[in-house]
Amino acid sequence: MKKKVAILIENLFDEQELIYPYHRLREEFDVVLVGTEADTVYSSKAGYAHKSDVASRDIDPADFAGVFIPGGFSPDMMRRSEATIAFVRAMDEADKPIAAICHGGWMLASAADIKGKDVTCFFSIIDDLVHAGANYVDKELVISGNILTSRTPKDLPALLPAFVEAVKG
């Protein structure tokens, strides 16, 4: 039986940061698109539509081996959901791999203990992560404990293999 990995989805996601991980992770894992609502169509920044599989309030973090947080502006919508925050917080407390790219760091600031951890992100949210106690590092891939971060879609080829390895354990 394949391990299960969650990818968070909300409106205004970045297409590359959702689609590339979705298909790459499906090669190794059972991938579940977790939205604020189940069976809901979410739109990307450019209008690409994709449907969630389940709602964050209806899942058990114990069933998942890792979570991937795409960027775009969707993390700002994700962190408005207490259930989504609770899911990511539980994954962090269980020390399970959490990958965040671009603006995905907003969810880390809201839901994970990043105090003292090294992270990277899109340049416009550096202050948010620093104010949450993280140390900003400008590299394509930064791994600090169970947290894996990257800056932009061009960093996906570094982030995905590291996340796959972390989930496989």
C-alpha positions as CSV (number, residue, x, y, z in Angstrom):
1,M,0.0,0.0,0.0
2,K,1.3,3.4,-1.0
3,K,1.9,6.1,1.6
4,K,-0.5,9.0,1.4
5,V,0.5,12.6,0.8
6,A,-1.6,15.7,1.0
7,I,-1.4,18.6,-1.3
8,L,-3.2,21.7,-0.1
9,I,-5.4,23.5,-2.6
10,E,-7.2,26.8,-2.5
11,N,-8.2,29.6,-4.9
12,L,-5.3,31.6,-6.5
13,F,-2.8,28.7,-6.5
14,D,0.2,28.8,-8.7
15,E,-0.3,26.3,-11.6
16,Q,3.2,25.1,-11.7
17,E,3.5,24.7,-8.0
18,L,0.4,22.5,-7.9
19,I,0.4,20.5,-11.1
20,Y,4.1,19.6,-11.2
21,P,4.1,18.2,-7.6
22,Y,0.7,16.6,-8.1
23,H,1.8,14.4,-11.0
24,R,5.4,13.8,-9.7
25,L,4.1,12.7,-6.3
26,R,1.5,10.4,-7.8
27,E,4.4,8.4,-9.2
28,E,5.4,7.4,-5.6
29,F,2.4,8.0,-3.3
30,D,-1.4,8.2,-3.0
31,V,-1.9,11.9,-3.5
32,V,-5.0,13.7,-2.0
33,L,-5.9,17.3,-2.8
34,V,-7.0,18.8,0.4
35,G,-9.1,22.0,0.2
36,T,-11.1,24.0,2.7
37,E,-14.1,22.3,1.2
38,A,-14.5,18.8,-0.4
39,D,-15.2,18.2,-4.1
40,T,-14.9,21.9,-4.8
41,V,-13.4,23.5,-7.9
42,Y,-10.6,26.0,-7.1
43,S,-9.1,28.4,-9.6
44,S,-5.4,29.3,-10.1
45,K,-4.0,32.7,-10.6
46,A,-4.5,32.3,-14.3
47,G,-7.9,30.7,-14.2
48,Y,-6.9,27.0,-14.4
49,A,-9.4,24.9,-12.4
50,H,-8.8,21.9,-10.3
51,K,-11.0,20.1,-7.8
52,S,-10.3,19.1,-4.2
53,D,-10.7,15.5,-3.1
54,V,-11.5,16.2,0.5
55,A,-12.0,19.0,3.1
56,S,-9.3,19.6,5.6
57,R,-11.9,19.2,8.5
58,D,-12.7,15.7,7.3
59,I,-9.2,14.1,7.4
60,D,-7.0,12.6,10.0
61,P,-3.3,13.8,9.9
62,A,-2.3,10.3,11.1
63,D,-3.3,9.0,7.7
64,F,-0.8,11.1,5.9
65,A,3.0,10.7,5.5
66,G,3.6,14.3,4.4
67,V,2.1,17.5,3.1
68,F,3.0,19.8,0.2
69,I,2.0,23.4,0.2
70,P,1.9,25.2,-3.2
71,G,2.3,28.9,-3.5
72,G,0.6,31.5,-5.5
73,F,-1.8,33.5,-3.3
74,S,-3.6,30.4,-2.2
75,P,-1.8,30.1,1.2
76,D,-3.4,33.3,2.2
77,M,-6.8,31.6,1.7
78,M,-5.6,28.3,3.3
79,R,-4.6,30.0,6.5
80,R,-8.2,31.4,6.9
81,S,-9.3,27.8,7.6
82,E,-8.9,26.7,11.2
83,A,-9.1,23.1,10.0
84,T,-6.3,23.5,7.4
85,I,-4.1,25.2,10.0
86,A,-4.9,22.4,12.5
87,F,-3.9,19.8,9.9
88,V,-0.6,21.4,9.1
89,R,0.1,22.0,12.8
90,A,-0.6,18.3,13.5
91,M,1.7,17.2,10.7
92,D,4.5,19.5,12.1
93,E,3.9,18.2,15.7
94,A,4.2,14.7,14.4
95,D,7.5,15.7,12.7
96,K,6.2,14.6,9.3
97,P,7.7,16.2,6.1
98,I,6.1,19.5,5.2
99,A,7.2,21.1,1.9
100,A,6.3,24.8,1.1
101,I,7.2,26.7,-2.0
102,C,6.9,30.4,-2.8
103,H,4.1,31.9,-0.7
104,G,3.5,28.5,0.9
105,G,5.6,29.9,3.8
106,W,2.5,31.8,4.9
107,M,1.1,28.5,6.1
108,L,4.3,27.7,7.9
109,A,4.1,31.0,9.7
110,S,0.5,30.4,10.7
111,A,0.6,26.6,11.5
112,A,4.1,25.3,12.1
113,D,6.8,25.9,14.7
114,I,9.5,27.6,12.5
115,K,11.2,29.5,15.3
116,G,14.9,29.1,14.8
117,K,14.5,27.0,11.7
118,D,16.2,27.9,8.3
119,V,13.7,28.6,5.6
120,T,13.4,30.1,2.1
121,C,10.5,31.6,0.3
122,F,9.4,34.2,-2.3
123,F,11.1,37.4,-1.5
124,S,7.9,39.3,-0.7
125,I,7.1,37.2,2.3
126,I,10.6,37.1,3.9
127,D,9.4,39.5,6.7
128,D,6.5,37.2,7.5
129,L,8.7,34.2,8.1
130,V,11.4,36.2,10.0
131,H,8.7,37.7,12.2
132,A,7.5,34.1,12.9
133,G,11.0,33.4,14.2
134,A,12.6,31.7,11.2
135,N,16.0,32.4,9.7
136,Y,15.8,33.3,6.0
137,V,18.3,31.7,3.6
138,D,18.3,32.5,-0.1
139,K,18.8,29.1,-1.7
140,E,16.7,26.9,-4.0
141,L,16.2,24.3,-1.3
142,V,16.4,24.7,2.4
143,I,15.8,21.7,4.7
144,S,15.5,22.3,8.4
145,G,14.2,19.3,10.4
146,N,10.9,18.3,8.8
147,I,10.4,21.6,6.9
148,L,11.5,21.8,3.3
149,T,11.2,25.1,1.5
150,S,11.9,26.6,-1.9
151,R,11.5,30.0,-3.5
152,T,9.8,29.8,-6.9
153,P,8.7,27.3,-9.6
154,K,12.3,27.2,-10.9
155,D,13.3,25.5,-7.6
156,L,10.8,22.6,-8.0
157,P,13.4,20.2,-9.5
158,A,15.4,20.6,-6.2
159,L,12.4,20.5,-3.9
160,L,10.5,17.5,-5.2
161,P,13.3,14.9,-5.0
162,A,14.1,16.0,-1.5
163,F,10.4,15.8,-0.4
164,V,10.0,12.4,-2.0
165,E,13.1,11.2,-0.1
166,A,11.8,12.7,3.2
167,V,8.4,11.1,2.9
168,K,9.9,7.7,2.0
169,G,12.1,8.1,5.1
